[in-house]
Amino acid sequence: MSTGPEFEATWEQARQLAHASATPTALVTLPLSGAAGHVLAHDVPALGDMPPFAASRIDGWAVSGAGPWKRVGDALAGHEFVSSLAIGECVHIATGAVMPEGATAALKDEESRIDGEKVIAIDGAAGLLDDTGALPYFHDVRPSGYEAKSGDVLIPKGTKLTPAIIGVAAAGGHDQLTVFKKIVVDVLIFGDELLSSGPSRDGKVRDSLGPQLPLWIDYIGAELNQVKLVADTLEDHFAAISQSKADLIVTTGGTAAGPVDHLHNAIVDASGSFIIDAVLVRPGYHQLMAKIGDQHLIGLPGNPQSAVIGLLSLAVPFVAGANGQPLPDLETCELSTDLKGPAREVRLALCSLESNIATPLEHLDSSMLRGFVLADGYAVLPPGGANAGQIVPWLNLP
């Protein structure tokens, strides 16, 4: 087939097209233990006040009124002191424990001194005492609802669930969450010149994409079904694509028009239609996106850096769309030096980032991966390049 400019898109257009091509997936309800990495379909509210009672911020003393205070018991976390404190009394209390009825403040262990049955404020706390000898009301106390009131939104929909955020949901009283089902991905590695083990040899090169793509699939919020090596024939390409049951097929190599690049013809033979056939970006011009029935296919170039750029350019926006999320925003950075770029394409330059200053790295050729060792992300240069001190978009690497 011809790969004419009707399928060529600017880099930003490609991101938008990939995002718009996705349909939000089905919703599933999962226990907290299985929800990590998924994206919330609904806001998550607090199911009660957080904390549900006034609680001590510190290990020390729950005191009532003016001191010195007489010790009358203990209030440990999970073991409420049931009696009411009278003015001038205190109990030893643990961080997070319920403040007893009648308690007016909390006093740190390290800011107190015990004199017989009496507890006396010293150091910083002593300077807070009012004319009667009392601490400010609820000093070092977390009031009921201090973090959130019942019904407050703790986690907005569209949030990707990390371990810490799942902890927030648990603290809010939830046992399960409704999320978008992860899209399922098949990865097809094209290239008879690739070796799956050992160093490059005998005119063949070690496959560096096969080992990293499963990790990328997990990182972008999808679920890997399989990684399959496919021979460089049209028949094998067509069979691998036709046999896939995944929501998204990600391929590597074969996106140009070389003598063993069969991907275009395989897509046509599978009755697919092209959404993008080239992107005005360097590295990564020969990346593509197609629709085959209910499936989508993203074709990544075989060069390692180009393939990573293709993932960030097409797969990340597509998965965001499938998860009901907006197109991811780009951050910005300031360039440390002048950087040249091609006349009509955006250039993604691998850089380190310190204090928001982007410095280009060595080993930037599209066939190289070594630059990733020190890289923090890509500076996105407009056609023609950019000058030192110029503010340009920034694309983070994980």
N, C-alpha and C positions, 0 to 999 in steps of 0.2 A: 504494500500500500504506500501511497505518498504520505509524507509527514509534513504537510504544508503548514504555513503560518496560521491557518484557521484554528489550530489547536495550541498555538503558542500563547503563553500567558506571562504577564509580569509576575514578579515574586509575590507581591501583595495580592494580586488577583488570584494567584494559585492558592494562597492560604485561604482566601475567601471562598473560592470554588470548592476546595476540599471540605471546608466546614459546612457549607450549604448543601453539599451532596449527602451528608449523613442524616439519617432519620433516628430520632431518639429511640433507644432500645426499650424492651419490655421492663416493667418494674418488678422487682423481687424483694421479699422481706427476709432478712438474714439475721441470725443471732450475732451479737457483738463480736464473738470470736471468729466469725467468718466474713466480716464486713470490711476488713482492711483493704485499701486500694480501690474500693468502689466509690461512686459518687452519689451523694444524697439526692433523693428525688423530692423530698419535702423538708421544710424547716423542722428542726428538732427543738421543742420547747422544754423548759424545766417543768417536771411533773410535780414539783413542790418547791417551797422556798429553799434556797441554798445560802448558808446552812439552814436547816429547819428549826434551829434554836440558837439563842445567843451562846457563843462558844469562846473559850479562851484562846487567844493568839499564842500564848506562851506557856512554858512550864514555870510554875511559881505559885502564886496565891490568889484566890478569889476573895476579895475583901469587901466589907460593907461599911460605908461611911468613913468616919475619921479614924486614924490609927493613933498609937499602936493598936494591933489587932490580936485578939486571942484566938489561937488555933483550936478548932472544934471538930476537925475531921479531915477527910480526903474526898476529892472528886476526880476520879480517873476517867480516861476516855472509855466510853461504853458502860460506865458505872456511875450513874447520876447520884449526886448527893441529895437525898430526898428532903432533908430538913431545910427550913428557911433560915437564912442568916440574920441575926440581929445586928444592929449597929455596933461596930467595934469588934465583930467576929470575922474569922477567915477560915478557909479550908485550903489545904494543899491541892493544886489542880494541875492536870496535864494538858498539853496543847490539844485543842480540839474537843475537850470535855465540855459538857453542859455547864453553863454558869448557874449556880444555885439561885433559887428565889431569894431575893433580898440583896444579892451581890451588886455592887455598884462599880467595880473596877477590878483589873487584874494587875498583879505586881510580880515582876520577874524574880526568879530565884537569885540571880546575880545582883539584883538591886535591892536585896533585902538582907536583914540580919535577925537571927533568932536569939531572943533573950528570955530564957526560961520558957514560959508558955506564950510569950509575946513575939509578934513579928513586927519589925520596924523597917520602914523605908530608908534606904541609903542611896548614895551615888546619884545617878541621874534622876531616879524617881523622887528622891527627897526634894529636889528643886521644883517638882511639879505640884507639891502639896499646897493647898489653899490655906487660908487663915485658920481653918478649923482642923487642919491636918488630914484632909481628904484628897485623894487623887481625882483628876478630872473624870466626869461620869463616863463609864465604859471605856476607860483607858485600857489599851491592849485587849479589847474584846471585839469579836466579830458579831455584830447584831444579826438576828434572824433575817434572812433575805439579803444579806450584805453583798453576796456575789450575784444572786439573781432572785427575782420574785417568781412565784409560780406562774407559768404561762409565758414568761420571757423567752424569746428565741435565743437559744444557746449556740446553735450551729445553723447557718443559713443553707438552704437547698443549693445544690451545685458545688458543695464543698467535697473535695476528695478526702476520704477518711484515712488519717494516719493513726498510729497507735495512741498518740497523745489525745487526738480529737475523739477517738473511741472512748478514752478515759473520761472526757467531758460528758459524753452521752451517758455513760454509766453513772457518773456523779449526779446527773440530772434525773436519774431513776429509770432509764431505759434498759431493756433486755434485748431488744431487736430494733432494726432500722430498715426502712424502705429505701432501696437504692436502684440505680439503673443497672441492669444486667450487663456484664462486661461483654464487649464484642469478642468473638472468637477469631483467631488469626492463624492462617497457614503461611509458613515461610518457604518459598521455593528458591533454591540456590541454583542458578544456571552457570555452567562453565566447565567444560571438559579439562580445562587447564588447572583446575583447583585440586589441591591436596587437603585431606582432612586431618593429617597428623604429620609431625616432624617438620623440618625446615624445607624451604623451597629447593627443588632439585629436578634435574632431567627436563628442563624446559617448562616445568610446572611451578606454580606458586601456591603457598599456603593460604587456605581460605581463612580470612580474618573476620568476615561478616557472619558466617554461620554461628560461631561461638558467642558473638556479642548480641545478635538480633533477638534471641529469646529474652535477654535481660532488658533490652530496649522495649520490647513488647510489654513486659511487666511494668516498666517505668512509665510508659505513656498511658497506662490504665486499661490495657486489653488483656486477653487471656490467650496464651499460646496453645494451639492444638498440636502442631507438628512442625519440624524442620526437615525438609526433604531435598536431597541433591537430585538434580534433573539433568539428563544428558542434553547436549547441544544439537538436538534435532527438532524439527517442527512437530513431528509425531509425539515425541516425549513431552514437549512443552504443552501441546494441546491436551494430551491425556492428563497431565498433572493438574492443569487448570480445570478441566472438565470434571475430574474426580473429586475436587475439593468441595467440602460442605461448609467451609468456614464463612463467616460474615465478610471477612476481609482477607484477600490474598496479597501478600507482600512478596515481590520477586526481587532478585538481585541479578544485574547483568542483562544484556540483550536488549537494552532500551534504545540503542542507536540503530543504524542501518548497515552494520558490518556483515561479512559473509556468513557468520554463524549467529546473527541476531534474529531470532525467530519470534520474539514476543509479540510484535505487532500482528503478524499473520496468525498467530495462535489466538489472539484476542478476536480478530475478525472471524476466524473459523468457528469460534465459540459463540458467535452472534453478539459480541460485545460492542459497545460504543465508547468512543474516546471523549473524556471530559477535558483532559489536559494531555498534550503530547510533547511539550517542551516548556521549560520555565526559564525566563530571562534572569538567570542567576549563575554565578561562577564561584566555586565549582558547583556542578549539579545540573547543568543545562538539560541533559538527557534524562529527565525523570518524567513519569507519566501517571495518569490516573484514568481508569476505565470502569464502566459498569457492565456487568454480565448477568443478566437476569436480576435477581435480588442481591447479588454479590457485588462488591467493589474490589478492584485490583489497583494496587499502587506499585508501579515499577520503579525500582531504585537502580541507579547506575552501578556498574560493577566496581568502579574506583571507590576505595573506602571512605574518603572524606566526602565525596559526592553522595554516597549512599546515606551517610549520617545527615547531611544537609537535606536530602530528600525526605528522610523520616521526620525531621523537625519542620520541614516546610509543608508536607502533605499529611503525614500520618497523625501528627499531634493535633492539628486542627480538625481532622476527620473524627478522631476519637472524642475530642471535646464536644463536637456536634452530636455524636451518638450518646454521650452522657448528659445531654441537655445543658451543656455549658456554653457560654459565649466564646467567640473566637479569642484565644489568649492574647492579652496585650503584650506589647514589647516594652522592655525597660529602655533606658538610655545610658550612654557612656560618653566620656570625652576622650578623644584620641591623643595619644602621646606624641605622635609623629605623623608626617604626611604619608598617605597610603594611596597608591594608584589603583584604578579600576578600569574595566573595559568600557567602551564607549556607550553601549546600550544596555548592558546587564548590571544588575546589583551584584556586588561582590561581598561574600561573607568571609571575613578574615579572622582566623583563629587567634585569640588573644588571651593574655592573662589580665586580671582586673585587680587593681589595688586603689582604694580610695576613689573608686569610680573612674579611674584612669585606665584606659585600655591600651595595652602594649602588644604589638604583633609578635608572634613567635616564629621560630624557624620551622622548617619542614612543613610548608604550607601547600605543597603540590597535592593535587587531588588524589594521587596514588598513595599518599603517605598517611600514616596514623600516629607517628611518633610525637607530633605536636600536641596530641591530646593529653600527654603525661603532665604537662604544666598548664594546660588551658583551662580557663573558667567559662569560656563561651565564644560567641562570634560577634564582632563588630559588623554591622550591616551598612555597607558603604553604598552611596548612590552611584548611578552610572558616571564614570569618569573619575571616581575616587573622592577623597576628602582630605582636608588639611589638619595639621596639628592644632589642637584646641577646639576643633569642631565637635558639636554634639550630634551623635548619630544613634540610631536604634541599637539595642543590645539583645542578643538571644542567648539565654543561659544554657549551659550544659549541666547535666546532673552530676 
